[in-house]
Amino acid sequence: PARWRPCTVGCAGVETSKMATLVLNLARARVLLARNVAQKGLPAARLVAPARTKITNSAGALLPEPYNIRFGLAKVTAVLIPFIYIGATMSREGAAFLEENDIFVPDDDDDD
């Protein structure tokens, strides 16, 4: 099995920036971790193991990110609507509980 070790020199022997080194090391660590977990026979991990393990080309440059479908507005809608509804329901029920137990009762005199 391959061992993970920090990379300070690019594949072509040229010094790389700290950010490029960090990205390369994180990608290598993720791939090695997924590969090691998949080899141990965990069925769920085999499904999650990345299909693309090559992240650099022969010159040492990082390959472009794979195409990713983003559901921007759909994600926002799917998250906002249920949680706003849940928050409103909790607030309404909390206010009813406070008024029912005479912990907080708004006065009608405050409208002046």
Secondary structure, DSSP 8 states (H G I E B T S, - for coil): --------B-TTS-B--HHHHHHHHHHHHHHHHHHHHHHTT-HHHHHHS-S----B-TTS-B---------HHHHHHHHHHHHHHHHHHHHHHHHHHHHHTTS----GGGG-
